[in-house]
Amino acid sequence: MGKLVVRSLPWIAVCFLTVVLVVSGHAQSAPAVIGIQGTLAYDVSWVRTTTPSNGLEYAVGRFGGRAAMRLVPRLYVGVGVSSWQFDAGPPPGFVVPPNEYDAVVTAVVFSAYGQLYPLGTTGTFIRGGVGYANTRRYAPDFEFLESYNVSHLAIAGGVGADVTLRPHLAITISADYTSLLGAAGYRQAKSALLMGVGLTLR
């Protein structure tokens, strides 16, 4: 199932970005009188590891959150948290017993970001940020389970749209790419593509 999802990723990405473009044409900016917005989103992720890598691997969906304040009329700055976990299959040529995995990789990313609405009359936005990522890899070692904990600088960028439901409530769809700088070693998380749907109060 995971391999099928990975092979379908280009089509999923095209469909997702098409939805962003379509709904952004109908999205309207909320008045945001208080100048603060918060988002709770559910993200589906695809993760790439360091060598040996199987390319982008489907990860477990997880919730993430963001909170920001308006700096100027079209720009918000704030903080956010996202995470992922996936069961890394064996690299090419490496054999493990059926239904077992070579490693389990998790990551939690804390970031500061800016979110810009370039078109003032729509909810379409672009965003970018930097932050701190804590990654952990669990791997079998004979009769033991070893844990490797590493921290990285993270950079991220993405696009999305807010579709207004009420004056201060919107559905937010987004796609973000996160890169973990300096990731090295065996089967460490290196980058991730996250596609999410959430609710935004503003």
C-alpha positions as CSV (number, residue, x, y, z in Angstrom):
1,M,0.0,0.0,0.0
2,G,2.8,2.4,0.9
3,K,4.6,1.8,-2.4
4,L,1.4,2.4,-4.3
5,V,0.9,5.7,-2.5
6,V,4.6,6.7,-3.3
7,R,4.2,5.9,-7.0
8,S,1.0,7.9,-7.1
9,L,2.7,10.9,-5.4
10,P,3.2,13.0,-8.6
11,W,-0.5,12.7,-9.4
12,I,-1.5,13.4,-5.8
13,A,0.7,16.5,-5.8
14,V,-0.8,17.8,-9.1
15,C,-4.4,17.2,-7.9
16,F,-3.6,18.9,-4.6
17,L,-2.1,22.0,-6.2
18,T,-5.0,22.1,-8.6
19,V,-7.4,22.2,-5.7
20,V,-5.3,25.0,-4.1
21,L,-5.5,27.1,-7.3
22,V,-9.2,26.5,-7.8
23,V,-10.3,27.2,-4.3
24,S,-8.0,30.2,-4.1
25,G,-10.1,31.8,-6.8
26,H,-13.1,31.6,-4.5
27,A,-11.3,32.3,-1.3
28,Q,-11.8,35.6,0.4
29,S,-9.8,37.4,3.0
30,A,-11.4,37.6,6.4
31,P,-11.3,41.0,8.1
32,A,-9.1,39.6,11.0
33,V,-10.0,42.5,13.3
34,I,-7.8,41.3,16.1
35,G,-4.9,40.6,13.8
36,I,-4.2,37.1,15.2
37,Q,-4.7,33.7,13.5
38,G,-4.3,30.2,14.6
39,T,-4.5,27.0,12.6
40,L,-4.9,23.3,13.5
41,A,-4.1,21.1,10.6
42,Y,-3.9,17.4,9.8
43,D,-0.9,16.7,7.6
44,V,-0.1,13.7,5.4
45,S,3.7,13.4,4.8
46,W,6.2,11.9,2.5
47,V,9.7,11.7,4.0
48,R,13.2,11.3,2.4
49,T,16.0,9.7,4.4
50,T,19.8,9.8,4.1
51,T,21.7,7.0,2.4
52,P,20.6,4.4,1.7
53,S,17.3,6.1,0.6
54,N,14.3,4.7,-1.1
55,G,13.2,8.1,-2.2
56,L,10.1,9.7,-0.7
57,E,8.4,7.3,1.6
58,Y,4.8,7.6,2.8
59,A,4.5,8.6,6.5
60,V,1.8,8.5,9.2
61,G,-0.5,11.5,9.2
62,R,-0.2,13.7,12.2
63,F,-1.7,17.0,13.5
64,G,0.2,20.2,13.5
65,G,-0.5,23.8,14.6
66,R,0.4,27.4,13.9
67,A,-0.2,30.7,15.6
68,A,0.6,34.1,14.1
69,M,0.0,37.8,14.4
70,R,-0.4,40.4,11.6
71,L,2.7,42.4,11.1
72,V,1.4,44.5,8.1
73,P,-1.9,44.2,6.2
74,R,-0.8,41.2,4.1
75,L,1.9,39.6,6.2
76,Y,1.6,37.4,9.3
77,V,4.6,36.2,11.4
78,G,4.3,33.4,14.0
79,V,5.4,30.0,15.2
80,G,4.4,26.5,14.3
81,V,5.0,22.8,15.0
82,S,4.8,19.8,12.7
83,S,5.8,16.2,13.0
84,W,6.0,12.9,11.1
85,Q,6.6,9.3,11.7
86,F,7.2,6.5,9.2
87,D,8.3,2.9,9.0
88,A,11.3,2.9,6.7
89,G,11.4,-0.1,4.5
90,P,14.7,-1.9,3.8
91,P,17.1,-0.3,1.3
92,P,17.7,-2.0,-2.0
93,G,19.4,-5.3,-1.6
94,F,18.8,-5.5,2.1
95,V,16.4,-8.2,3.3
96,V,14.4,-8.2,6.5
97,P,11.6,-10.6,7.6
98,P,8.1,-10.1,6.2
99,N,6.1,-7.3,7.9
100,E,9.1,-5.9,9.6
101,Y,10.9,-2.6,9.0
102,D,14.5,-1.5,8.8
103,A,13.9,1.5,11.0
104,V,11.2,3.8,12.4
105,V,12.0,7.5,11.9
106,T,10.2,10.3,13.8
107,A,10.7,14.1,13.7
108,V,9.2,17.1,15.5
109,V,9.9,20.5,13.9
110,F,9.5,23.8,15.7
111,S,9.7,26.9,13.4
112,A,9.2,30.6,13.1
113,Y,7.7,31.6,9.8
114,G,6.2,34.4,7.7
115,Q,3.0,34.0,5.8
116,L,2.3,36.5,3.0
117,Y,-1.0,37.0,1.2
118,P,0.2,38.5,-2.1
119,L,-3.3,39.0,-3.5
120,G,-5.2,41.1,-1.0
121,T,-8.6,40.0,-2.2
122,T,-8.0,36.3,-1.9
123,G,-6.9,33.9,0.7
124,T,-4.0,32.5,-1.3
125,F,-0.7,32.6,0.6
126,I,3.0,31.7,0.4
127,R,5.1,31.1,3.5
128,G,8.6,30.3,4.6
129,G,10.4,29.8,7.8
130,V,13.4,28.5,9.8
131,G,13.4,26.4,12.9
132,Y,14.7,23.5,14.9
133,A,14.0,19.8,14.2
134,N,14.5,16.9,16.6
135,T,14.7,13.6,14.9
136,R,14.8,10.1,16.3
137,R,15.5,6.8,14.6
138,Y,14.7,3.5,16.1
139,A,16.5,0.5,14.6
140,P,16.8,-3.1,15.6
141,D,20.3,-4.2,16.8
142,F,20.2,-8.0,17.4
143,E,18.0,-8.4,20.4
144,F,17.9,-4.7,21.2
145,L,16.2,-1.6,19.9
146,E,18.6,1.3,19.5
147,S,17.5,4.9,19.5
148,Y,19.4,7.7,17.7
149,N,18.4,11.2,18.6
150,V,19.7,14.1,16.4
151,S,18.9,17.8,16.2
152,H,19.0,19.9,13.0
153,L,18.4,23.3,11.6
154,A,15.3,23.2,9.5
155,I,14.1,25.4,6.6
156,A,10.7,25.2,5.1
157,G,8.5,26.8,2.4
158,G,5.0,26.3,1.1
159,V,1.8,27.5,-0.5
160,G,-1.8,27.3,0.3
161,A,-5.2,29.0,0.5
162,D,-7.8,30.0,3.2
163,V,-11.4,29.3,2.1
164,T,-13.6,31.5,4.3
165,L,-16.6,29.7,6.0
166,R,-17.5,32.5,8.4
167,P,-16.1,36.0,9.0
168,H,-13.4,34.6,11.3
169,L,-13.3,30.9,10.3
170,A,-11.7,29.4,7.3
171,I,-10.7,26.0,5.9
172,T,-6.9,26.0,5.1
173,I,-5.3,23.7,2.6
174,S,-1.5,23.8,2.1
175,A,1.6,22.1,0.8
176,D,4.9,22.6,2.5
177,Y,8.4,21.2,1.9
178,T,10.8,21.0,4.9
179,S,14.6,20.3,4.6
180,L,16.7,19.3,7.6
181,L,20.2,20.7,7.2
182,G,23.2,18.6,8.0
183,A,21.3,15.3,8.1
184,A,23.8,12.4,7.7
185,G,24.4,8.9,8.8
186,Y,22.3,5.8,8.2
187,R,18.6,6.3,7.5
188,Q,18.2,9.7,9.1
189,A,15.3,12.0,8.2
190,K,16.5,14.4,5.5
191,S,13.4,16.2,4.2
192,A,9.6,15.9,4.0
193,L,6.7,17.0,1.9
194,L,3.6,17.8,3.9
195,M,0.1,18.2,2.5
196,G,-2.5,19.4,5.0
197,V,-6.1,20.5,5.6
198,G,-7.0,22.5,8.7
199,L,-9.2,25.0,10.4
200,T,-8.1,28.6,10.8
201,L,-9.5,31.1,13.3
202,R,-8.6,34.7,12.6
